[in-house]
Amino acid sequence: MPTPESMRALVAGKVGEPNDVLRLESRPVPVPEAGQALIRVTATPIHASDLHVLRGRYGFTPEFPAVGGNMECVGRVEALGPETEGLKIGERVVTMAIPPVPGPPVAGTWQEYLVADTRRLLPVPDDLSDSEACQLAVNPLTALLLVTRVLDVQPGEWLLQTAAGSTVGRLVIQLAKHLGIRTINVVRRRDAVDEIKALGGDEVICTEDEDLLRRVAEIAGRDGVRKAVDCVAGHVGAQVSQSLAPGGELVVYGALSTHRQTDPAALTIPLSARSVIYETKVVRGFWLNRWFGSASPQDALRALSEVRDLVAASVLSIPEGRPFPLDDFSEAITLAETPARGAKPLFVFADSHDEHDG
Ligand SMILES: NC(=O)c1ccc[n+]([C@@H]2O[C@H](COP(=O)([O-])OP(=O)(O)OC[C@H]3O[C@@H](n4cnc5c(N)ncnc54)[C@H](OP(=O)(O)O)[C@@H]3O)[C@@H](O)[C@H]2O)c1
């Protein structure tokens, strides 16, 4: 069936609150150049970072107007640019919008078709669902890198993590179980505790009604834990840093508590100078984009392939997303940041051939 000439895209005209600045637009379907493939997108998630980008508060800001969705999607190769090899028409791929290779990033993923450098496309097996495949490149890779590369947590060691019910958090728990690592999982709702335990979390601390520092001391001993990851920041991040053992290390990879805040004081992680200095604690950041910038293309592909294989072997199970058509973008975006929202919203696309032919 011929590729249609136009498609729908969810476009932000300027920086702002996502639901204020996003509009559904009709755009020409892009034409792939040499070394590029045209991908017909089938599913793409709404990550917290996608909304952060639209608010102009992420680690990069695209040129506006910009198609939303900067992280990842799954789709099929619809066409190849001239003299482009290595992929077949119809092959199922995930786009790695984050650059494992130099060159311009992949355009936003919240559109029916996009073109991408073929080196940014990873073939994925058909037995992964669209929901799994479209979330393969960012969160599972982050979980793998944090646990096995950045902190190199050893079997038997404790790893403390916040927002344990997040997709990354759940993947960290599964990976830790697989590797014999013990996890202390921080959640903000009592409702989430049983679920995290059922998933294999060894210990769960609920900040709604428990004292984080006291509970960590009870679990890991008065010295605290040697390794922790945090994606909440603010007061919770500060408490995690206090619960570190002397010489311990905290890796901050997200700042969920700051996302809707405008008061500059709410954008910080207040650290105790005394404890950082005299207990020589380390607090440092992790950002996948920077990791890709420093890893060789071979290392990046190796890590991505490792993640794909762990998911295919069911060692890692990516929580099923909740599908939304693009028309319902406002509802999907509101849901993405609603506390206790459950499944992550994903945009899924009706078969665009049917749509454009019909
Ligand atoms: N640095 C990197 O390279 C990198 C890569 C991947 C992901 N990340 C970051 O990792 C974090 C998690 O992403 P995700 O996609 O896994 O999340 P997700 O699946 O969308 O889940 C969000 C989770 O965070 C919890 N949460 C939200 N705001 C919170 C707050 N203020 N305090 C405590 N908990 C809060 C929610 O708890 P409830 O269930 O109670 O609502 C929910 O469990 C995000 O910050 C994301 O940007 C960073």
The ligand as a Gaussian input file, in Angstrom:
#p B3LYP/6-31G(d) Opt

LIG

0 1
 N       18.431000      10.422000      34.031000
 C       18.003000       9.614000      33.077000
 O       18.698000       9.366000      32.094000
 C       16.652000       8.998000      33.202000
 C       16.277000       7.947000      32.377000
 C       15.007000       7.354000      32.559000
 C       14.154000       7.858000      33.520000
 N       14.562000       8.933000      34.271000
 C       13.706000       9.494000      35.307000
 O       13.259000       8.453000      36.127000
 C       12.089000       8.880000      36.782000
 C       11.056000       7.764000      36.728000
 O       10.614000       7.633000      35.385000
 P        9.558000       6.507000      34.998000
 O        9.243000       6.645000      33.573000
 O       10.058000       5.216000      35.515000
 O        8.335000       6.965000      35.917000
 P        6.813000       6.495000      35.802000
 O        6.738000       5.092000      35.376000
 O        6.091000       7.527000      35.026000
 O        6.343000       6.536000      37.323000
 C        6.375000       7.701000      38.079000
 C        6.470000       7.264000      39.534000
 O        7.004000       8.301000      40.310000
 C        6.256000       8.479000      41.480000
 N        6.271000       9.905000      41.788000
 C        5.905000      10.926000      40.987000
 N        6.110000      12.098000      41.616000
 C        6.600000      11.802000      42.832000
 C        6.987000      12.586000      43.936000
 N        6.882000      13.926000      43.923000
 N        7.432000      11.955000      45.044000
 C        7.514000      10.611000      45.084000
 N        7.170000       9.798000      44.054000
 C        6.710000      10.399000      42.940000
 C        4.851000       7.984000      41.149000
 O        4.278000       7.520000      42.344000
 P        2.685000       7.254000      42.533000
 O        2.464000       5.874000      42.004000
 O        2.539000       7.386000      44.003000
 O        1.966000       8.302000      41.745000
 C        5.140000       6.856000      40.164000
 O        5.384000       5.650000      40.873000
 C       11.657000      10.186000      36.109000
 O       12.138000      11.266000      36.878000
 C       12.423000      10.138000      34.809000
 O       12.638000      11.405000      34.254000
 C       15.789000       9.494000      34.134000

